[in-house]
Amino acid sequence: MKHQIPLLLACCAATLHAEVTLPPVISDHMVLQRDVPAPIWGKASPGEEVAVSIAGQSKSTKADEKGGWKVSLDPLQAAEGLTLTVKGSNTLTIQDVLVGEVWLGSGQSNMAGPVRTFKGADEGLQKTLAAAPYPRIRLMKQGAKGWQPATPANVDAFSAILFAFGSRLQTELNVPVGLMVGAVGGTPSGFWLTEEMFRGDAACQAQIKEFAKTYDFAAAMKAYERYMTAWKANAEKAKQSGGKVGREPAVPLQPGECSGEIGHLYQAHVQPYVPYAIRGVLWDQGEGGTGITGVDQFHVMGALIKGWRKAWQQDFPFIYMQKPSGGGTAWDLANPTTKNADAFAPTPAKVPADIEGQAREVHIKIQQHPHTAMVISTDLGGMTHPTNKSGYADRAKQVALSFVYGGQAEFSGPLYASHSIEGGKVRIKFSHIGRGLATRHSDQLQGFIIAGADKQFHWADAVIEGDSVIVSSAAVPQPAAVRYAWSSQSPWASLFNKDGLPAQTFRTDDWSLLNARK
């Protein structure tokens, strides 16, 4: 028995000695981000020496007391067919490694929706698929065991908009492209940042505190009870008649409370990619709001963007799709990118109400956060799930090439920059005028409304003067405010730049609007 004890202890020691392991995101077929330090990490026995080598360089480290280890590769140039070797008590060999551009796509259903769902109605996507396979594009799906080559079968199950975006980038840049996705349909932005990111963001907390000053929770609960009583009666009738039961009313929440668990989707679908080096993020979410009472999308997205960059320890560009999708006309309705835009419409009889432009205004403001750009979608066609994914990808590629990669082409329509009141007229100045301001589809510039101190808006006359628009109305001799395209549906707004991109919703006033942030 005494002779068996040393043997038993030796067997236990061998069993307890952990082999070096890697996370799923570090696997065969992966794409490493070029031109930046590239982290490689994993698990091993505490204190174990780990060496990582690729393309003539080698980095080594020791696992910490919990077995975690990480090295950072020196920046690599674009390459193909490399082998990554990780050596500790065992040796792992990662084959078919590429170096190029890596993008993370995240958000809700318009990012999650697979190619197979949209290819039937999207001619641009069909043309992209016809050029398959794409040996220099690699795919990483949430929950997958590793990277996949972009074969037709793998592409079919991958995000339609992210693949279309990546394939266009790969063609333009002529380097390998890696695409990682983490997206879930019907989800608010509050599920995609951690509790720490949200609670630690001063701007979010200040907005909630301000909202709470005028929020009547008791009144909200009484209204909910009325809605719930009516919903139950209608639901019972629908069941008896075989009709469809509508969505159950949501229970009101206190300021700062979330409709679900803050951050659980970040933990499940984004955290596993951290700190894998990326070029940037393509975000498509907004229909689901924030899910947090008392704070709007501008503030939550600010906390999310800042929090993700901190987690990655990388100040990457953040590109997001404009919401609501569509709602405006296009410079060229025959162009494949914008063919689903609304037809141009005459000016409606009534001016838009205060609330009509608020959602669009809040979403446009997100690009004010550092190193953040918006993909204009007002001229790309609407619906909850726009069918022209290739058009959205074309526009996203245009933004990426100029905003991220140093291209010179204009990527945004005119954005409000400043205004001045000149007697009975208001002069509006813009950024992103590109090759110049222009009206389209009509001789007269449409889409502007104007008000005096009484806050009563009227349709305005507007003329282009150089890089400005001069706005006036005989009904408002002393103007105080101007708004443009102040609605989620504004096919009657006709200001563009000569690069073919539509001007975006704005207002010069800061007058209070009816607001129910969530």
C-alpha positions as CSV (number, residue, x, y, z in Angstrom):
1,M,0.0,0.0,0.0
2,K,2.9,2.4,0.9
3,H,4.4,1.9,-2.6
4,Q,1.0,2.8,-4.2
5,I,0.8,6.3,-2.5
6,P,3.6,8.0,-4.5
7,L,2.1,6.6,-7.7
8,L,-1.3,7.8,-6.8
9,L,0.0,11.3,-6.0
10,A,1.8,11.4,-9.3
11,C,-1.3,10.5,-11.2
12,C,-3.3,13.2,-9.3
13,A,-0.6,15.8,-10.1
14,A,-0.8,14.9,-13.8
15,T,-4.6,15.1,-13.7
16,L,-4.5,18.5,-12.0
17,H,-2.0,19.9,-14.5
18,A,-4.2,21.8,-17.0
19,E,-3.3,21.9,-20.7
20,V,-3.1,25.2,-22.5
21,T,-6.5,26.1,-24.0
22,L,-7.8,28.9,-26.3
23,P,-11.2,30.6,-26.5
24,P,-13.3,29.7,-29.6
25,V,-12.5,33.1,-31.2
26,I,-8.9,32.0,-31.6
27,S,-9.1,29.0,-34.0
28,D,-8.3,27.8,-37.4
29,H,-9.4,30.1,-40.3
30,M,-9.3,33.2,-38.0
31,V,-8.5,36.7,-39.3
32,L,-6.2,38.9,-37.1
33,Q,-6.5,42.6,-37.3
34,R,-3.7,44.2,-39.2
35,D,-1.5,47.2,-38.1
36,V,-2.4,47.0,-34.4
37,P,-1.2,44.9,-31.5
38,A,-3.2,41.6,-31.5
39,P,-4.0,40.0,-28.2
40,I,-3.9,36.2,-27.9
41,W,-5.1,34.7,-24.6
42,G,-6.3,31.5,-23.0
43,K,-6.0,29.2,-20.0
44,A,-3.2,27.1,-18.5
45,S,-1.9,25.9,-15.2
46,P,-1.2,28.7,-12.7
47,G,2.4,29.8,-13.3
48,E,2.8,27.8,-16.5
49,E,5.1,29.3,-19.2
50,V,3.2,29.9,-22.5
51,A,4.8,30.9,-25.8
52,V,3.0,32.2,-28.8
53,S,4.6,32.4,-32.3
54,I,3.5,33.5,-35.7
55,A,5.1,35.1,-38.8
56,G,8.6,35.1,-37.3
57,Q,7.7,36.7,-33.9
58,S,7.4,35.0,-30.6
59,K,5.8,36.2,-27.3
60,S,5.9,34.5,-24.0
61,T,4.3,34.9,-20.6
62,K,3.3,33.0,-17.4
63,A,-0.3,32.1,-16.5
64,D,-1.6,34.0,-13.5
65,E,-2.8,32.5,-10.2
66,K,-6.2,31.6,-11.8
67,G,-4.6,30.2,-14.9
68,G,-5.3,33.1,-17.2
69,W,-2.7,34.3,-19.6
70,K,-2.4,36.8,-22.5
71,V,0.2,38.1,-24.9
72,S,0.1,40.9,-27.4
73,L,1.5,40.2,-30.9
74,D,3.3,43.1,-32.6
75,P,1.3,44.6,-35.4
76,L,1.1,42.4,-38.5
77,Q,0.7,43.3,-42.1
78,A,-2.0,41.8,-44.3
79,A,-1.2,38.2,-45.0
80,E,-2.7,34.8,-45.7
81,G,-1.8,31.1,-44.9
82,L,-0.1,31.7,-41.6
83,T,0.2,29.3,-38.7
84,L,-0.1,30.4,-35.0
85,T,1.6,28.1,-32.5
86,V,0.8,28.2,-28.8
87,K,3.1,26.1,-26.6
88,G,2.9,25.3,-22.9
89,S,2.7,21.8,-21.4
90,N,1.1,21.0,-24.7
91,T,1.3,22.5,-28.2
92,L,-1.7,24.0,-30.1
93,T,-1.3,24.7,-33.8
94,I,-3.8,27.1,-35.4
95,Q,-3.9,26.7,-39.2
96,D,-5.0,28.9,-42.1
97,V,-4.6,32.2,-40.2
98,L,-5.2,35.4,-42.2
99,V,-4.3,39.0,-41.3
100,G,-6.6,41.8,-42.5
101,E,-9.6,43.8,-41.4
102,V,-11.9,42.6,-38.6
103,W,-15.4,44.0,-37.9
104,L,-17.9,43.2,-35.2
105,G,-21.6,43.4,-36.0
106,S,-24.1,43.7,-33.2
107,G,-27.6,44.9,-32.4
108,Q,-31.0,43.4,-32.9
109,S,-32.9,41.6,-35.7
110,N,-31.7,43.7,-38.7
111,M,-28.2,42.6,-37.8
112,A,-29.1,39.1,-36.8
113,G,-31.2,38.3,-39.8
114,P,-29.4,35.7,-42.0
115,V,-28.7,35.8,-45.7
116,R,-31.2,33.0,-46.4
117,T,-34.0,35.2,-45.1
118,F,-33.3,38.2,-47.4
119,K,-31.6,36.8,-50.5
120,G,-34.8,36.0,-52.4
121,A,-35.9,39.7,-52.6
122,D,-32.5,41.4,-52.7
123,E,-30.9,41.4,-56.2
124,G,-27.8,43.1,-54.9
125,L,-27.3,40.3,-52.3
126,Q,-28.0,37.7,-55.0
127,K,-25.1,39.2,-57.1
128,T,-22.8,39.1,-54.1
129,L,-23.7,35.4,-53.5
130,A,-23.1,34.6,-57.1
131,A,-19.4,35.5,-56.7
132,A,-19.0,32.9,-53.9
133,P,-17.0,31.3,-52.4
134,Y,-15.0,34.1,-50.7
135,P,-11.7,32.5,-49.5
136,R,-10.5,35.7,-48.0
137,I,-13.6,36.3,-45.9
138,R,-14.0,34.4,-42.6
139,L,-17.1,34.3,-40.3
140,M,-17.5,34.0,-36.6
141,K,-21.0,33.4,-35.3
142,Q,-22.1,33.9,-31.7
143,G,-21.8,30.6,-29.9
144,A,-19.8,29.0,-32.6
145,K,-16.8,26.8,-31.8
146,G,-14.5,28.7,-34.1
147,W,-14.1,30.7,-37.3
148,Q,-15.6,29.4,-40.5
149,P,-14.6,30.0,-44.2
150,A,-17.2,31.9,-46.2
151,T,-18.6,28.9,-48.1
152,P,-22.1,29.2,-49.5
153,A,-23.6,27.1,-46.7
154,N,-21.9,29.1,-44.0
155,V,-22.8,32.4,-45.6
156,D,-26.4,31.4,-45.9
157,A,-26.8,31.2,-42.1
158,F,-24.7,34.3,-41.4
159,S,-25.9,38.0,-40.9
160,A,-27.1,39.3,-44.3
161,I,-26.1,42.9,-43.7
162,L,-22.8,42.2,-42.1
163,F,-21.7,39.7,-44.8
164,A,-22.8,42.2,-47.5
165,F,-20.9,44.9,-45.8
166,G,-17.8,42.7,-45.4
167,S,-17.8,41.4,-48.9
168,R,-17.8,45.0,-50.3
169,L,-15.0,46.0,-48.0
170,Q,-12.9,43.1,-49.0
171,T,-13.4,44.0,-52.7
172,E,-12.5,47.6,-52.1
173,L,-9.5,47.0,-49.7
174,N,-8.2,43.8,-51.3
175,V,-7.2,42.3,-48.0
176,P,-8.7,39.5,-45.9
177,V,-11.8,40.4,-43.9
178,G,-13.0,38.7,-40.7
179,L,-16.6,39.2,-39.6
180,M,-17.8,38.5,-36.0
181,V,-21.5,38.8,-35.1
182,G,-23.4,39.1,-31.8
183,A,-27.0,40.1,-32.2
184,V,-30.5,39.2,-31.0
185,G,-33.8,40.2,-32.4
186,G,-36.2,42.5,-30.6
187,T,-33.8,43.7,-28.0
188,P,-33.2,47.1,-26.4
189,S,-29.8,48.8,-26.1
190,G,-29.9,48.4,-22.3
191,F,-29.3,44.6,-22.7
192,W,-26.0,45.3,-24.6
193,L,-24.0,47.2,-22.0
194,T,-23.0,46.0,-18.5
195,E,-24.5,47.3,-15.3
196,E,-21.1,48.9,-14.5
197,M,-21.1,50.7,-17.9
198,F,-24.6,52.1,-17.3
199,R,-24.5,52.9,-13.6
200,G,-21.0,54.5,-14.0
201,D,-22.0,56.8,-16.8
202,A,-22.6,60.3,-15.3
203,A,-24.7,61.5,-18.3
204,C,-27.1,58.5,-18.1
205,Q,-27.6,59.0,-14.4
206,A,-28.1,62.7,-14.7
207,Q,-30.8,62.2,-17.3
208,I,-32.6,59.7,-15.1
209,K,-32.5,62.0,-12.1
210,E,-33.9,64.9,-14.2
211,F,-36.6,62.6,-15.7
212,A,-37.6,61.5,-12.2
213,K,-38.5,65.0,-11.2
214,T,-41.6,65.1,-13.3
215,Y,-42.4,61.3,-13.6
216,D,-45.7,60.3,-11.9
217,F,-45.3,56.6,-11.3
218,A,-48.7,56.4,-9.6
219,A,-50.4,57.9,-12.6
220,A,-48.5,55.5,-14.9
221,M,-49.7,52.5,-12.8
222,K,-53.3,53.7,-13.0
223,A,-53.0,54.0,-16.8
224,Y,-51.5,50.6,-17.0
225,E,-54.3,49.1,-15.0
226,R,-56.9,50.6,-17.4
227,Y,-54.9,49.4,-20.5
228,M,-54.6,45.9,-18.9
229,T,-58.3,45.7,-18.2
230,A,-59.1,46.6,-21.8
231,W,-56.4,44.2,-23.1
232,K,-57.8,41.2,-21.1
233,A,-61.3,41.9,-22.5
234,N,-60.0,42.2,-26.1
235,A,-57.8,39.1,-25.6
236,E,-60.7,37.0,-24.5
237,K,-62.8,38.1,-27.5
238,A,-59.9,37.3,-29.8
239,K,-59.5,33.9,-28.4
240,Q,-63.2,33.1,-28.7
241,S,-63.3,34.3,-32.3
242,G,-59.9,32.8,-33.3
243,G,-58.4,36.2,-33.8
244,K,-54.9,37.4,-32.9
245,V,-54.2,38.5,-29.3
246,G,-52.3,41.8,-29.2
247,R,-49.2,42.4,-27.1
248,E,-49.8,42.6,-23.4
249,P,-49.2,46.1,-21.9
250,A,-45.8,46.5,-20.2
251,V,-45.8,47.2,-16.5
252,P,-44.5,50.7,-15.7
253,L,-41.0,50.9,-14.2
254,Q,-39.4,53.3,-11.9
255,P,-36.8,55.7,-13.4
256,G,-33.6,53.8,-14.0
257,E,-35.3,50.3,-14.0
258,C,-34.9,48.0,-17.0
259,S,-37.5,45.8,-18.7
260,G,-35.0,42.9,-18.4
261,E,-31.5,42.2,-17.1
262,I,-29.1,45.0,-18.0
263,G,-26.1,43.6,-19.8
264,H,-27.1,40.0,-20.1
265,L,-26.8,40.0,-23.9
266,Y,-23.4,41.7,-23.7
267,Q,-22.2,39.0,-21.4
268,A,-23.5,36.2,-23.7
269,H,-22.7,37.6,-27.2
270,V,-20.1,40.3,-27.0
271,Q,-17.9,39.6,-23.9
272,P,-16.6,36.3,-25.5
273,Y,-14.9,38.4,-28.2
274,V,-13.1,40.7,-25.8
275,P,-10.2,41.6,-26.2
276,Y,-9.9,40.3,-29.8
277,A,-8.4,43.2,-31.9
278,I,-11.0,44.7,-34.3
279,R,-11.1,47.5,-36.7
280,G,-14.5,48.7,-35.7
281,V,-18.2,48.0,-34.9
282,L,-21.2,48.0,-37.2
283,W,-24.3,48.5,-35.0
284,D,-27.9,48.0,-36.1
285,Q,-30.4,48.5,-33.3
286,G,-32.9,51.1,-32.2
287,E,-36.4,49.8,-32.8
288,G,-36.2,48.2,-29.4
289,G,-35.3,51.5,-27.6
290,T,-33.3,51.4,-24.5
291,G,-35.5,49.3,-22.2
292,I,-34.6,51.6,-19.3
293,T,-37.1,54.0,-18.1
294,G,-36.0,57.7,-18.1
295,V,-33.0,57.5,-20.4
296,D,-32.9,57.8,-24.1
297,Q,-31.0,56.1,-26.9
298,F,-28.4,58.9,-27.2
299,H,-27.3,58.6,-23.6
300,V,-27.4,54.8,-23.4
301,M,-25.5,54.5,-26.7
302,G,-22.9,56.9,-25.4
303,A,-22.4,54.7,-22.3
304,L,-22.3,51.6,-24.5
305,I,-19.7,52.9,-26.9
306,K,-17.5,54.2,-24.2
307,G,-17.9,51.0,-22.2
308,W,-17.1,48.7,-25.1
309,R,-14.0,50.7,-25.9
310,K,-12.8,50.5,-22.3
311,A,-13.4,46.7,-22.2
312,W,-11.4,46.3,-25.4
313,Q,-8.8,48.9,-24.4
314,Q,-9.1,50.0,-28.0
315,D,-10.6,53.3,-29.3
316,F,-12.2,51.7,-32.4
317,P,-14.6,53.5,-34.7
318,F,-18.3,52.9,-34.1
319,I,-20.6,53.0,-37.1
320,Y,-24.4,52.7,-36.5
321,M,-27.5,52.4,-38.8
322,Q,-29.9,55.3,-38.6
323,K,-33.3,54.6,-37.1
324,P,-36.2,54.8,-37.9
325,S,-35.3,53.1,-41.2
326,G,-36.4,54.7,-44.4
327,G,-39.1,57.4,-44.5
328,G,-37.6,59.7,-47.0
329,T,-37.1,60.0,-50.7
330,A,-33.8,59.5,-52.6
331,W,-31.7,61.5,-55.0
332,D,-32.0,58.7,-57.6
333,L,-34.9,56.2,-57.2
334,A,-33.4,54.0,-59.9
335,N,-30.1,53.5,-58.1
336,P,-29.9,49.9,-56.7
337,T,-28.8,51.3,-53.3
338,T,-31.8,53.6,-52.9
339,K,-34.4,51.9,-55.2
340,N,-36.6,51.1,-52.2
341,A,-36.9,54.8,-51.0
342,D,-40.2,56.5,-50.9
343,A,-41.4,58.4,-53.9
344,F,-41.2,62.2,-53.6
345,A,-44.3,63.7,-52.2
346,P,-45.9,67.2,-52.1
347,T,-45.8,69.2,-48.9
348,P,-48.6,68.0,-46.6
349,A,-51.3,70.4,-45.4
350,K,-50.4,70.2,-41.7
351,V,-47.0,70.8,-40.3
352,P,-45.6,67.9,-38.2
353,A,-46.4,67.8,-34.6
354,D,-43.7,68.3,-31.9
355,I,-43.4,64.6,-31.2
356,E,-43.0,63.5,-34.8
357,G,-39.3,64.2,-35.2
358,Q,-38.1,63.3,-31.8
359,A,-37.1,59.7,-32.3
360,R,-35.1,60.6,-35.5
361,E,-33.5,63.6,-33.7
362,V,-32.3,61.5,-30.8
363,H,-30.8,58.9,-33.1
364,I,-29.0,61.4,-35.3
365,K,-27.4,62.9,-32.2
366,I,-25.6,59.6,-31.4
367,Q,-22.9,60.5,-34.0
368,Q,-21.9,63.4,-31.7
369,H,-20.1,60.8,-29.5
370,P,-16.4,60.6,-30.3
371,H,-15.2,58.5,-33.3
372,T,-18.8,57.6,-34.1
373,A,-20.5,57.8,-37.5
374,M,-24.1,57.2,-38.7
375,V,-25.2,55.3,-41.8
376,I,-27.9,57.5,-43.3
377,S,-31.0,55.3,-44.0
378,T,-33.8,57.7,-44.8
379,D,-33.3,57.1,-48.5
380,L,-32.7,53.3,-48.3
381,G,-36.3,52.1,-47.8
382,G,-38.2,51.4,-44.7
383,M,-40.2,48.6,-42.9
384,T,-39.2,47.1,-39.6
385,H,-37.0,44.7,-41.5
386,P,-35.8,46.5,-44.7
387,T,-35.4,44.0,-47.6
388,N,-32.7,45.8,-49.4
389,K,-29.8,44.6,-47.1
390,S,-27.3,45.1,-50.0
391,G,-28.3,48.8,-50.2
392,Y,-27.8,49.3,-46.5
393,A,-24.4,47.5,-46.8
394,D,-23.4,49.7,-49.8
395,R,-24.1,52.8,-47.6
396,A,-22.2,51.3,-44.6
397,K,-19.3,50.6,-46.8
398,Q,-19.3,54.2,-48.1
399,V,-19.2,55.4,-44.5
400,A,-16.4,53.0,-43.5
401,L,-14.2,53.8,-46.5
402,S,-14.3,57.6,-45.8
403,F,-14.7,57.7,-42.0
404,V,-12.3,54.8,-41.1
405,Y,-10.0,54.2,-44.0
406,G,-9.3,57.8,-45.1
407,G,-11.3,57.9,-48.3
408,Q,-12.3,61.3,-49.7
409,A,-15.8,60.7,-50.8
410,E,-18.6,62.3,-48.9
411,F,-20.4,59.8,-46.6
412,S,-23.2,61.9,-45.0
413,G,-25.9,64.2,-46.1
414,P,-26.0,67.8,-44.9
415,L,-26.1,68.1,-41.1
416,Y,-27.2,71.2,-39.2
417,A,-24.2,73.2,-38.0
418,S,-25.4,76.6,-36.9
419,H,-28.0,79.3,-37.5
420,S,-28.4,83.0,-37.3
421,I,-31.5,85.2,-37.4
422,E,-31.2,88.0,-39.9
423,G,-34.3,90.2,-39.6
424,G,-37.3,88.2,-40.8
425,K,-35.2,85.3,-42.1
426,V,-33.1,82.5,-40.6
427,R,-29.8,81.5,-42.2
428,I,-29.0,77.8,-41.6
429,K,-25.4,76.5,-42.1
430,F,-24.5,72.9,-42.6
431,S,-21.6,70.5,-42.4
432,H,-21.2,67.7,-44.9
433,I,-22.2,69.8,-47.9
434,G,-19.9,67.8,-50.1
435,R,-19.9,69.2,-53.6
436,G,-22.6,71.7,-52.6
437,L,-26.3,71.9,-51.5
438,A,-29.1,71.0,-53.9
439,T,-32.8,70.5,-54.1
440,R,-34.2,67.5,-55.8
441,H,-37.5,66.5,-57.4
442,S,-38.9,70.1,-57.1
443,D,-38.1,73.6,-58.1
444,Q,-38.9,74.9,-54.6
445,L,-36.9,73.6,-51.6
446,Q,-39.3,71.7,-49.3
447,G,-39.3,70.4,-45.8
448,F,-38.7,73.5,-43.6
449,I,-41.1,74.8,-41.0
450,I,-40.6,78.1,-39.0
451,A,-42.1,79.6,-35.8
452,G,-42.0,82.8,-33.8
453,A,-41.9,83.1,-30.0
454,D,-45.5,81.8,-29.9
455,K,-44.1,78.3,-31.0
456,Q,-46.7,78.0,-33.7
457,F,-45.0,76.4,-36.7
458,H,-45.8,77.2,-40.4
459,W,-44.5,75.8,-43.6
460,A,-41.6,78.0,-44.7
461,D,-40.1,79.3,-47.9
462,A,-36.5,78.1,-48.3
463,V,-33.7,79.0,-50.8
464,I,-30.2,77.7,-51.1
465,E,-27.5,80.5,-50.9
466,G,-24.0,79.0,-51.2
467,D,-23.5,76.6,-48.2
468,S,-26.5,78.0,-46.4
469,V,-30.3,77.8,-46.6
470,I,-32.3,81.0,-46.0
471,V,-35.7,80.2,-44.4
472,S,-38.6,82.6,-44.0
473,S,-42.4,82.9,-44.0
474,A,-44.8,85.8,-44.4
475,A,-46.7,84.3,-41.5
476,V,-43.7,84.6,-39.1
477,P,-42.3,88.1,-39.3
478,Q,-40.1,87.6,-36.3
479,P,-38.7,84.0,-36.5
480,A,-37.4,82.2,-33.5
481,A,-37.0,78.6,-34.7
482,V,-36.7,76.4,-37.7
483,R,-37.1,72.7,-38.1
484,Y,-36.4,70.4,-41.1
485,A,-37.9,67.0,-42.1
486,W,-39.4,66.9,-38.6
487,S,-41.0,63.5,-38.9
488,S,-40.1,59.8,-39.2
489,Q,-41.9,59.9,-42.6
490,S,-40.8,62.9,-44.6
491,P,-40.8,62.0,-48.4
492,W,-41.6,65.7,-49.0
493,A,-38.2,66.9,-47.7
494,S,-36.0,67.7,-50.7
495,L,-32.6,69.0,-49.5
496,F,-29.6,67.0,-50.5
497,N,-25.9,67.5,-51.2
498,K,-24.8,67.1,-54.8
499,D,-23.2,63.8,-53.7
500,G,-26.7,62.4,-53.6
501,L,-27.1,62.2,-49.9
502,P,-30.2,63.6,-48.1
503,A,-30.1,66.3,-45.4
504,Q,-31.0,65.1,-42.0
505,T,-33.7,66.1,-39.5
506,F,-32.9,69.0,-37.2
507,R,-34.3,71.8,-35.2
508,T,-32.7,75.1,-34.1
509,D,-34.9,75.4,-30.9
510,D,-34.5,73.6,-27.6
511,W,-38.2,73.9,-26.7
512,S,-39.5,71.1,-24.5
513,L,-41.2,68.2,-26.4
514,L,-43.6,65.6,-25.1
515,N,-41.3,62.8,-24.0
516,A,-41.6,59.3,-22.6
517,R,-38.1,57.9,-22.6
518,K,-37.6,54.2,-22.5
